[in-house]
Amino acid sequence: MNAASNPPGALASAIAKSRLRLLPFLILMYVLAFIDRANVGYARSFLQADTGLGDAAFAFGASIFFIGYAFFEVPSNLMLHRLGARVWLCRIMVTWGLVSAAMMFADSAMTFYVLRFLLGVAEAGFFPGIILYLTYWFPAQSRGQALGLFYFGLPLALVLGGPLSGWLLEFHGVLGLTNWQWLFVVEGLMASVVGVAAYFYLVDRPRDARWLGEQEKAALEGRLAEEDAAKREHSPHGFLSALRSRQVLKFCVVYFTVQMSVYGVVFYLPTRIAGFLDGQVGLNVGLLTAIPWACALVATRLVTRHADRTGQHRPLAAAMLAMAAAGIAASALSPNLTFAVIAFCFAAAGFVSVQPLFWTLPTGYLSGVAAASGIALINSLGNLGGFVAPNLKTLMETLIGDPRAGMFALAVVAVVGALLILGLETRKTANEQPLKPARAN
């Protein structure tokens, strides 16, 4: 059945139901993924004190996660495309949760490196898998908001993860475990439990959803099929063609700059805030670091809604990344705690909201197997920015002899990324039109 032959409002109704049913659970999954990826920043001072890790060794261990992540992104996403999101996302979450919990045994530099690498291997495919999964459910004219809602998981992870991690760090000595061991065990096992639940909760495609009516299924799948047909006329078709595409490589470079701005801040925000207090990361620091992420929640919702209504995803993405650059630079110049928190609010709002806007560009260009491989390649190469960022920060501080130099370097990278976004070529399909509202029951 063609999408146009369905009753008015059937498509909007299907999208609204899918958003309500799927996104809260996907957000929960992302919250746990990001907590397990970034909690090493909260454990840093205690882990270094107990294991003797130096700053350079910690930076290498924190960032080696992204090497394992990059190697296995593409094959993992192809497995998700073949086996379905329900099975594969369950596998990813259960294994990464167990590896994250095993970080409690990181009592030496080598063990720390190995477990961080394995954590990247286990989590590989999660994020691009979710991006791919959303293309199975949300057409172009609603995808920006769907991605924006999913990205709530990032600031929520840091709004909730900061206080949670700070609270767990108060458990030093309980049952013979150090505070950083409690941090890794509890937050890791939470992910594994939700991974098991994902197998029973998620639905692979709209046609399998019992909570959609037949007309809603036909309208949604019809619109998505029309968009895929339009994309195949001007984009790569297969696995290898997506990996060789110059446009896909441009997306990779842009996403690399975005991720450098993200992880340059995420790994060092707790330490920076703690420097204005008693120097220790605890519950009070966790609560203060939650403020920038709360600002990011509001900004992401407002910006993605405006982008879907106006179709201005690309210029808005560039503006948000430029704002992130300004916030990152200002954070290095902060003379006091209040100024630092405000600067981080601008930085977080910018680099969180730019990401769902960015992903509307490659998902509007790729489809099918090409989408599975292309999205994974963009995410894997882009996420190497998370490996480069802490090492670049440390290198610049050492070379210049100024603790602010690292953050200035990351701000410059974000400015370059904003300029590159403006240079991207994008195409709109005929299906990028406003939805007709669902009729009241």
Sequence and secondary structure as in RCSB ss.txt:
>XXXX:A:sequence
MNAASNPPGALASAIAKSRLRLLPFLILMYVLAFIDRANVGYARSFLQADTGLGDAAFAFGASIFFIGYAFFEVP
SNLMLHRLGARVWLCRIMVTWGLVSAAMMFADSAMTFYVLRFLLGVAEAGFFPGIILYLTYWFPAQSRGQALGLF
YFGLPLALVLGGPLSGWLLEFHGVLGLTNWQWLFVVEGLMASVVGVAAYFYLVDRPRDARWLGEQEKAALEGRLA
EEDAAKREHSPHGFLSALRSRQVLKFCVVYFTVQMSVYGVVFYLPTRIAGFLDGQVGLNVGLLTAIPWACALVAT
RLVTRHADRTGQHRPLAAAMLAMAAAGIAASALSPNLTFAVIAFCFAAAGFVSVQPLFWTLPTGYLSGVAAASGI
ALINSLGNLGGFVAPNLKTLMETLIGDPRAGMFALAVVAVVGALLILGLETRKTANEQPLKPARAN
>XXXX:A:secstr
  GGGS TTHHHHHHHHHHHHHHHHHHHHHHHHHHHHHTHHHHHHHHHHHH   HHHHHHHHHHHHHHHHHHHHH
HHHHHHHH HHHHHHHHHHHHHHHHHGGGG  SHHHHHHHHHHHHHHHTTHHHHHHHHHHTT  HHHHHHHHHHH
TTHHHHHHHHHHHHHHHHTT TTGGG  HHHHHHHHHHHHHHHHHHHHHHH  SSGGG TTS HHHHHHHHHHHH
HHHHHHHTTS  SHHHHHH HHHHHHHHHHHHHHHHHHHHHTTHHHHHHHTTTS  SHHHHHHHHHHHHHHHHHH
HHHHHHHHHH  HHHHHHHHHHHHHHHHHHHHH  SHHHHHHHHHHHHHHHHHHHHHHHHHHHTT  HHHHHHHH
HHHHHHHHHHHHHHHHHHHHHHHHH  TTHHHHHHHHHHHHHHHHHHT      TT S        
